[in-house]
Amino acid sequence: MALRVLTIEDEPEMQVILRDNLEYEGFEVLSAATGEEGLQLAMAKQPDLILLDLLLPRMSGYEVCRRLRTEHFTMPIIMLTARNAELDRVAGLEMGADDYLVKPFSTRELVARVRAVLRRAYETEVERAPQVYDKGRLKLDLDTYEVFVDGQSVDLSLREFELLRFFVRSPNRVYDRLQLLDLVWGQDTHVEPRTVDVHIRRLRKRIERDDANPELILTVRGVGYKFNDRALES
C-alpha cells in the first residue's frame, strides 16, 4: 500500500506542488490549509508523515506539532517554512519535528528528505515508484535523463530536461516566466526571464510535431506557458 503523507500548507500554489510531486512519487496525499484542519486530519487519519508549514493562520505549525506530541502521536513531521534563523530551526526540532526544510526548496530535495525521514522512522526501505513518465508519444526516464518521442531518442540539455520534467509533473497549469525560473532554475540563479522563452523554443523543436504550431507546450498570452498533456494521445 502507498504510504500516506499529510501536507498542512496554507499557500494554494505550494499545496498543489507538494501534492503533484508526492503523488507522482507514489505517495497517497492528504491536504489541509489550516492548523486546525490539519490537526484533526492527523489525529483521525494518522498519516505516515506530515509536511507542516510553520506560518499557518490562527494555529501555527509549532502549536500543531506540540499538540500532536502531547497526545502521543509519533508520526514523523517535517516542518516547512520561509524562516531560516537558527532559533526557529531549534524551536521546531525541540517541539518534536524530525526535520526542517527552508523555502524555497527543490522538489527533488523534498522527496529525498521525505524518504530519508520515513526510513529513519520505520527502519525499512521505502518502496520507490518507477521513475518513468510514459504517456502517449512521450516517454521520460527520470533516472537516466533519457527522452523518447514516438519511440525515438531525443537529446536534451540538462535544463531542457528539467523544464520538461517540471511540465509533465504539473500539466494543464499556467506558469509565468518568473514562476518557472524559481521552480526550475531555482531562486538562487540570476538569469533574465527571457531565458525561459529561449528554452521553451528549443524544447518545442525537439518534442513538438510542428514547433511553429505547438500542441504540447502552449503559450497563454499575457500570462505564461502550460503543458497540454491531452495532446500526447492524439
C-alpha positions as CSV (number, residue, x, y, z in Angstrom):
1,M,0.0,0.0,0.0
2,A,1.1,3.6,-0.7
3,L,2.5,5.5,2.3
4,R,0.3,8.4,3.3
5,V,1.6,11.9,3.6
6,L,-0.4,14.8,5.1
7,T,0.5,18.3,3.9
8,I,-0.6,21.2,6.1
9,E,0.1,24.3,4.0
10,D,-1.9,27.5,3.5
11,E,-0.4,28.6,0.2
12,P,-2.6,27.1,-2.6
13,E,0.3,27.1,-5.2
14,M,2.6,25.3,-2.8
15,Q,-0.1,22.9,-1.8
16,V,-0.5,21.9,-5.5
17,I,3.2,21.5,-6.0
18,L,3.5,19.3,-2.9
19,R,0.5,17.1,-3.9
20,D,1.6,16.7,-7.5
21,N,5.1,15.7,-6.8
22,L,4.4,13.4,-3.9
23,E,1.6,11.6,-5.8
24,Y,4.0,11.3,-8.8
25,E,6.4,9.6,-6.4
26,G,3.8,7.1,-5.4
27,F,2.6,8.5,-2.1
28,E,-1.1,9.0,-1.1
29,V,-1.6,12.6,-0.2
30,L,-4.0,14.3,2.3
31,S,-4.2,18.1,2.3
32,A,-5.2,20.7,4.9
33,A,-5.0,24.5,4.6
34,T,-5.2,25.5,8.3
35,G,-3.6,24.2,11.5
36,E,-7.0,23.2,13.0
37,E,-8.0,21.2,9.9
38,G,-4.5,19.6,9.7
39,L,-4.6,18.7,13.4
40,Q,-8.0,17.0,13.0
41,L,-6.8,15.1,9.9
42,A,-3.6,14.0,11.6
43,M,-5.4,12.6,14.6
44,A,-8.2,10.9,12.5
45,K,-6.1,9.5,9.6
46,Q,-2.8,9.0,11.3
47,P,-0.6,9.5,8.2
48,D,2.8,8.0,7.9
49,L,4.4,11.5,7.7
50,I,3.3,15.2,8.0
51,L,4.7,18.1,6.0
52,L,3.9,21.0,8.3
53,D,4.2,24.7,7.4
54,L,5.0,26.8,10.4
55,L,3.4,30.1,9.5
56,L,-0.2,29.0,9.4
57,P,-3.2,31.3,10.1
58,R,-4.7,31.1,13.6
59,M,-3.0,27.9,14.8
60,S,0.7,27.9,14.0
61,G,2.7,24.9,12.9
62,Y,4.5,24.9,16.2
63,E,1.2,24.5,18.0
64,V,0.1,21.7,15.7
65,C,3.3,19.9,16.4
66,R,3.1,20.5,20.1
67,R,-0.5,19.2,20.4
68,L,0.3,16.0,18.3
69,R,3.3,15.2,20.5
70,T,1.3,16.0,23.7
71,E,-1.3,13.5,22.5
72,H,1.5,10.9,21.9
73,F,1.1,10.8,18.1
74,T,4.6,9.7,16.9
75,M,4.4,10.0,13.1
76,P,7.4,11.9,11.7
77,I,7.0,15.6,11.0
78,I,9.0,17.7,8.5
79,M,8.5,21.5,9.1
80,L,8.3,23.8,6.1
81,T,8.9,27.5,6.4
82,A,10.5,30.6,4.9
83,R,12.3,31.2,8.2
84,N,16.0,30.4,8.2
85,A,17.1,31.6,11.6
86,E,18.8,29.0,13.8
87,L,16.5,29.7,16.7
88,D,13.5,28.8,14.5
89,R,15.0,25.6,13.5
90,V,16.0,24.6,17.0
91,A,12.5,25.6,18.3
92,G,10.8,23.4,15.7
93,L,13.1,20.4,16.4
94,E,12.7,20.8,20.2
95,M,8.9,20.9,19.7
96,G,9.1,17.4,18.2
97,A,9.8,17.8,14.5
98,D,12.0,15.3,12.8
99,D,13.4,17.5,10.1
100,Y,13.3,21.1,8.9
101,L,13.2,22.4,5.3
102,V,13.5,26.1,4.4
103,K,11.6,27.5,1.5
104,P,12.4,27.8,-1.4
105,F,13.4,24.2,-1.8
106,S,13.6,21.9,-4.9
107,T,11.0,19.2,-5.2
108,R,13.9,16.7,-5.6
109,E,15.3,17.7,-2.2
110,L,11.8,17.5,-0.7
111,V,11.2,13.9,-1.9
112,A,14.7,12.9,-0.7
113,R,14.0,14.3,2.7
114,V,10.7,12.6,2.9
115,R,12.2,9.2,2.1
116,A,15.1,9.7,4.4
117,V,12.8,10.6,7.4
118,L,10.5,7.6,6.6
119,R,13.4,5.2,6.5
120,R,14.7,6.5,9.9
121,A,11.3,6.4,11.4
122,Y,10.2,3.0,10.3
123,E,13.6,1.4,9.8
124,T,12.7,0.0,6.4
125,E,13.5,0.8,2.8
126,V,10.6,2.9,1.4
127,E,9.5,1.4,-1.9
128,R,10.4,3.8,-4.7
129,A,7.9,4.3,-7.5
130,P,9.2,3.7,-11.0
131,Q,10.9,6.8,-12.2
132,V,9.4,6.9,-15.7
133,Y,6.8,9.2,-17.3
134,D,5.2,7.3,-20.2
135,K,2.1,8.8,-21.8
136,G,1.2,8.6,-25.5
137,R,4.1,9.5,-27.7
138,L,6.3,10.9,-24.9
139,K,8.4,9.0,-22.5
140,L,10.9,10.3,-19.9
141,D,13.2,8.1,-17.9
142,L,13.8,10.3,-14.8
143,D,16.7,8.2,-13.6
144,T,18.8,8.1,-16.8
145,Y,17.6,11.5,-18.1
146,E,16.5,10.0,-21.4
147,V,13.6,11.3,-23.5
148,F,11.8,9.4,-26.3
149,V,9.2,10.9,-28.7
150,D,7.3,8.4,-30.8
151,G,9.9,5.8,-29.7
152,Q,12.8,7.8,-31.0
153,S,15.5,9.1,-28.6
154,V,15.7,12.9,-28.3
155,D,18.8,14.7,-27.0
156,L,18.0,17.5,-24.5
157,S,20.3,19.7,-22.4
158,L,20.1,19.3,-18.6
159,R,18.0,22.4,-18.3
160,E,15.7,21.4,-21.1
161,F,15.1,18.1,-19.4
162,E,14.4,19.7,-16.1
163,L,11.9,22.1,-17.7
164,L,10.2,19.2,-19.4
165,R,10.1,17.1,-16.3
166,F,8.5,20.0,-14.4
167,F,5.9,20.4,-17.1
168,V,4.9,16.7,-17.2
169,R,4.6,16.7,-13.4
170,S,2.4,19.9,-13.4
171,P,0.2,19.6,-16.6
172,N,-2.5,22.0,-17.6
173,R,-1.5,24.7,-15.1
174,V,-0.3,28.0,-16.3
175,Y,3.1,29.3,-15.0
176,D,4.6,32.7,-15.8
177,R,8.3,33.2,-16.6
178,L,9.2,34.2,-13.0
179,Q,7.5,31.2,-11.5
180,L,9.3,28.9,-14.0
181,L,12.6,30.5,-13.1
182,D,12.0,29.9,-9.4
183,L,10.7,26.4,-9.7
184,V,13.0,25.0,-12.4
185,W,16.2,27.2,-12.3
186,G,15.9,28.0,-8.5
187,Q,15.7,31.3,-6.7
188,D,19.5,31.4,-6.3
189,T,20.0,31.5,-10.1
190,H,20.1,35.0,-11.5
191,V,19.1,35.0,-15.2
192,E,16.8,37.0,-17.3
193,P,13.1,36.0,-17.6
194,R,13.6,35.7,-21.4
195,T,15.8,32.8,-20.8
196,V,12.6,30.8,-20.2
197,D,11.4,31.7,-23.8
198,V,14.7,30.5,-25.3
199,H,14.5,27.1,-23.6
200,I,10.8,26.8,-24.5
201,R,11.7,27.4,-28.2
202,R,14.4,24.8,-28.0
203,L,12.2,22.3,-26.2
204,R,9.4,22.7,-28.8
205,K,11.8,22.0,-31.6
206,R,12.7,18.7,-30.0
207,I,9.3,17.4,-28.9
208,E,6.6,19.1,-31.0
209,R,5.4,17.7,-34.3
210,D,5.4,21.3,-35.6
211,D,7.2,23.7,-33.3
212,A,5.6,26.6,-35.2
213,N,2.2,25.3,-34.1
214,P,2.8,23.7,-30.7
215,E,0.3,21.3,-29.2
216,L,2.2,20.3,-26.0
217,I,3.8,23.5,-24.6
218,L,1.2,26.2,-25.1
219,T,1.6,29.9,-24.8
220,V,-1.1,31.6,-22.7
221,R,-1.0,35.2,-23.9
222,G,-0.2,37.7,-21.3
223,V,0.4,35.0,-18.7
224,G,3.0,32.4,-19.5
225,Y,3.1,28.7,-20.5
226,K,1.3,25.5,-19.8
227,F,1.8,21.8,-20.7
228,N,-1.1,20.2,-22.5
229,D,-0.7,16.5,-21.8
230,R,-4.0,15.7,-23.6
231,A,-2.3,16.3,-26.9
232,L,0.0,13.3,-26.2
233,E,-2.8,10.9,-27.0
234,S,-3.6,12.4,-30.4
